[in-house]
């Protein structure tokens, strides 16, 4: 189903008024502040460094995802067809 710009605007407008006119927004005192969130983010990077998450993700990919993919699709033999042989003119 393709939505037109008009129908997208109507859909968005229907979600904007979450509170009725008699209600007012009251912030949740249990929610953390922006400063508290940034403190947690800073602490994470102080403890783990900037690239730790990327390295962990890549290692997890190599250790499990690659093996899962091979298990799913089975063995595949790669046939080598050299296009360039060093020392041999083409």
Buried (B, 14 or more C-beta within 10 A) or exposed (E): EEEEEEEEEEEEEEEEEEEEEEEEEEEEEEEEEEEEEEEEEEEEEEEEEEEEEEEEEEEEEEEEEEEEEEEEEEEEEEEEEEEEEEEEEE
